[in-house]
């Protein structure tokens, strides 16, 4: 009975009259409280495109793929993360309540093989449209990382980005093509597929670190510094584990006929 209450679980076993505290104590030995995952619904077209994508890239050398994405971090962190055990007699710490998590910072990064690219911070107040996205890539990714790579590396690298409007627009596609990232060097991406991008797992690692024990931040600079520190603690082996998971993800997509896979 996924997501059932302790009362419903005990009633299904024809057990009544047990206090809630006792029910929870018993269930903790065999289960844990989880929130339902939120995912966009996949229609038939989405599933077919995900299967086509998996078939297209099934024999790809994923060590050559740069997986990219943006992440927004707020001062307060995701809802529901500030939970944990408190000893008897102790008071729960006071937590600030601010609209929209107190504001946030937009972060861009990439991973390839065992290397982290970035993270880079989008300037506060900048809304990423096609033009600002391309300018951001020019100032960060291209000038600070890509230009230092060898000609052979650039020849073999495949650039992955999702289908956000600022990424997939004609303007951005043409701009990337002028940079040499076009055709087979620019990975096509299926709709509604964050579960297929290994950098999403990196974002989870970073968020778990910066918001552990319900931590909040007092300024955008302080949460950005926390992101940078957490990213530095992610070693090459962790990143390699994520990028090497791609073969399994593709096989899972095919096995599930385009359905969502576990991350």
C-alpha positions as MATLAB code, in Angstrom:
seq = 'XXXXXXXXXXXXXXXXXXXXXXXXXXXXXXXXXXXXXXXXXXXXXXXXXXXXXXXXXXXXXXXXXXXXXXXXXXXXXXXXXXXXXXXXXXXXXXXXXXXXXXXXXXXXXXXXXXXXXXXXXXXXXXXXXXXXXXXXXXXXXXXXXXXXXXXXXXXXXXXXXXXXXXXXXXXXXXXXXXXXXXXXXXXXXXXXXXXXXXXXXXXXXXXXXXXXXXXXXXXXXXXXXXXXXXXXXXXXXXXXXXXXXXXXXXXXXXXXXXXXXXX';
ca = [
       0.000    0.000    0.000;
       2.327    2.783   -1.185;
       1.825    6.134    0.611;
      -0.813    4.658    2.933;
      -1.246    6.019    6.450;
      -0.209    3.908    9.425;
      -3.898    3.592   10.357;
      -4.839    2.271    6.892;
      -1.994   -0.256    6.963;
      -3.038   -1.625   10.358;
      -6.716   -1.711    9.373;
      -5.849   -3.698    6.244;
      -4.395   -6.317    8.602;
      -7.548   -6.221   10.758;
      -5.616   -4.676   13.653;
      -7.400   -1.912   15.521;
      -6.991    0.044   18.718;
      -3.238    0.588   18.366;
      -2.070    4.160   19.179;
      -0.471    6.123   16.352;
       2.880    6.370   18.168;
       3.024    2.570   18.474;
       2.000    2.048   14.845;
       4.742    4.370   13.647;
       7.359    2.780   15.888;
       6.542   -0.658   14.466;
       6.492    0.548   10.843;
       9.875    2.262   11.159;
      11.511   -1.164   11.374;
      10.239   -2.127    7.931;
       9.406    1.051    6.033;
       9.968    4.782    5.824;
       7.872    7.821    5.034;
       8.284    9.048    1.470;
       6.596   11.662   -0.673;
       5.245   10.708   -4.070;
       7.542   11.641   -6.949;
       6.274   14.377   -9.243;
       6.640   13.722  -12.935;
       5.089   15.066  -16.092;
       2.643   12.629  -17.681;
       3.991   10.745  -20.677;
       1.639   10.331  -23.610;
       2.041    7.845  -26.450;
       4.060   10.274  -28.582;
       6.455   10.992  -25.704;
       7.057    7.293  -25.130;
       7.693    6.623  -28.813;
      10.201    9.498  -28.986;
      11.977    8.220  -25.893;
      12.249    4.770  -27.455;
      13.510    6.232  -30.743;
      16.109    8.232  -28.818;
      17.283    5.131  -26.943;
      17.612    3.153  -30.164;
      19.509    5.980  -31.870;
      22.119    6.323  -29.120;
      22.314    2.707  -27.941;
      25.832    2.228  -29.349;
      27.110    5.682  -28.405;
      30.354    6.125  -26.483;
      28.847    8.111  -23.620;
      32.266    9.097  -22.300;
      32.242   11.627  -25.158;
      28.909   13.208  -24.189;
      28.719   16.429  -22.193;
      25.489   16.352  -20.157;
      24.296   19.842  -19.236;
      21.439   21.440  -17.350;
      20.418   24.332  -15.125;
      19.369   24.144  -11.487;
      17.737   26.802   -9.331;
      18.690   26.896   -5.656;
      16.776   28.989   -3.142;
      17.760   30.395    0.225;
      15.351   28.050    2.005;
      15.654   24.862   -0.028;
      12.900   22.545   -1.279;
       9.688   22.256    0.721;
       9.632   19.383    3.179;
      13.405   18.980    3.480;
      13.695   20.560    6.928;
      12.673   17.428    8.796;
      14.565   15.187   11.176;
      14.617   13.577   14.583;
      14.756   15.745   17.707;
      15.520   14.366   21.129;
      12.953   14.432   23.905;
      13.031   17.719   25.746;
      14.640   19.543   22.838;
      12.875   22.269   20.900;
      12.688   22.290   17.139;
      14.917   24.981   15.605;
      13.213   28.139   14.366;
      12.861   28.272   10.596;
      12.329   31.441    8.585;
       9.311   31.612    6.303;
       9.860   33.597    3.128;
       7.929   33.865   -0.104;
       9.346   31.792   -2.982;
      12.015   30.364   -0.724;
      13.589   33.780   -0.195;
      14.731   34.059   -3.813;
      17.313   31.981   -5.577;
      20.273   31.517   -7.878;
      20.259   29.830  -11.279;
      23.218   27.507  -11.794;
      24.480   25.825  -14.979;
      26.889   22.889  -15.104;
      27.916   19.930  -17.200;
      29.464   16.515  -16.651;
      31.499   14.446  -19.088;
      33.194   11.144  -18.296;
      34.661   11.866  -14.837;
      34.849   15.663  -15.111;
      32.609   18.414  -13.788;
      32.260   21.508  -15.971;
      31.401   24.506  -13.827;
      29.254   25.173  -11.964;
      28.632   28.603  -13.428;
      26.233   31.163  -11.995;
      23.698   32.960  -14.149;
      23.775   36.663  -13.320;
      21.035   37.642  -10.897;
      18.024   39.124  -12.629;
      18.867   37.646  -16.033;
      16.068   35.653  -17.628;
      17.463   33.013  -19.944;
      16.032   33.523  -23.404;
      17.796   32.407  -26.566;
      20.095   35.423  -26.729;
      21.044   35.532  -23.052;
      21.532   31.752  -22.967;
      23.987   31.851  -25.854;
      25.826   34.806  -24.353;
      26.029   32.949  -21.052;
      27.534   29.900  -22.771;
      30.020   32.141  -24.559;
      31.176   33.832  -21.343;
      31.381   30.656  -19.259;
      31.419   27.297  -21.001;
      33.230   28.313  -24.197;
      35.708   30.849  -22.812;
      36.511   29.151  -19.516;
      36.452   25.461  -20.456;
      35.861   24.466  -24.068;
      38.544   26.674  -25.610;
      41.199   24.920  -23.499;
      40.385   21.508  -24.959;
      42.311   19.849  -27.785;
      41.101   19.737  -31.365;
      40.553   15.974  -31.139;
      38.436   16.394  -28.004;
      36.281   19.030  -29.676;
      35.880   16.849  -32.734;
      34.504   13.928  -30.714;
      32.491   15.712  -28.026;
      28.690   15.501  -28.184;
      26.792   18.353  -26.519;
      23.569   17.482  -24.692;
      20.961   19.983  -23.574;
      17.251   19.567  -22.919;
      14.401   21.086  -24.889;
      13.910   24.268  -22.885;
      12.809   27.063  -25.252;
      16.070   28.969  -24.790;
      18.027   25.812  -25.719;
      16.019   24.454  -28.626;
      15.157   27.688  -30.439;
      16.291   28.318  -34.009;
      18.492   31.153  -32.746;
      20.332   28.946  -30.216;
      20.652   26.039  -32.651;
      22.137   28.293  -35.326;
      24.479   29.927  -32.802;
      25.766   26.555  -31.576;
      26.230   25.450  -35.192;
      28.519   28.424  -35.795;
      30.512   27.175  -32.805;
      30.878   23.783  -34.479;
      28.234   22.059  -32.355;
      25.752   20.786  -34.912;
      24.302   17.671  -36.516;
      25.653   14.579  -34.729;
      27.649   16.755  -32.300;
      24.386   18.131  -30.864;
      22.384   15.371  -29.217;
      18.671   15.267  -29.933;
      16.625   15.040  -26.763;
      13.243   13.406  -26.155;
      10.457   15.371  -24.417;
       9.705   15.039  -20.701;
      12.920   13.153  -19.985;
      14.799   14.520  -16.944;
      15.153   10.910  -15.758;
      17.509   10.235  -18.669;
      19.924   13.069  -17.875;
      22.585   11.918  -15.354;
      23.298   15.473  -14.248;
      19.929   15.453  -12.483;
      21.520   13.022  -10.016;
      24.368   15.473   -9.505;
      21.866   18.189   -8.632;
      20.367   15.848   -6.024;
      23.797   15.232   -4.483;
      24.500   18.960   -4.271;
      21.084   19.852   -2.847;
      21.320   17.150   -0.199;
      24.639   18.631    0.888;
      23.733   22.322    0.921;
      20.365   21.831    2.628;
      21.305   19.121    5.119;
      19.862   19.516    8.603;
      17.368   22.046    7.209;
      20.005   24.695    6.541;
      18.844   28.090    5.260;
      20.837   30.959    3.795;
      20.743   34.685    4.338;
      21.984   35.859    0.932;
      22.221   34.726   -2.668;
      26.008   34.855   -2.469;
      26.062   32.508    0.533;
      23.910   29.862   -1.171;
      26.038   30.157   -4.323;
      29.218   29.649   -2.271;
      27.610   26.555   -0.746;
      26.867   25.181   -4.216;
      30.473   25.707   -5.289;
      31.802   24.037   -2.137;
      29.461   21.065   -2.530;
      30.391   20.691   -6.206;
      34.094   20.611   -5.311;
      33.411   17.713   -2.956;
      31.948   15.603   -5.762;
      34.886   13.495   -6.954;
      35.602   12.064  -10.367;
      34.480    8.565   -9.409;
      31.033    9.821   -8.463;
      30.702   11.648  -11.762;
      31.966    8.624  -13.673;
      29.329    6.471  -11.992;
      26.655    8.854  -13.267;
      27.925    9.068  -16.839;
      28.498    5.311  -17.021;
      24.877    4.718  -16.036;
      23.664    5.723  -19.487;
      23.787    2.293  -21.122;
      21.531    0.973  -18.386;
      19.158    3.921  -18.705;
      18.704    3.347  -22.419;
      18.052   -0.349  -21.919;
      15.522    0.497  -19.192;
      13.683    2.897  -21.500;
      13.399    0.203  -24.139;
      12.349   -2.418  -21.601;
       9.632   -0.085  -20.279;
       8.532    0.851  -23.817;
       9.375    4.486  -23.281;
       8.109    4.740  -19.720;
       9.885    6.534  -16.903;
      12.868    4.814  -15.318;
      14.104    4.985  -11.745;
      16.966    7.388  -11.071;
];
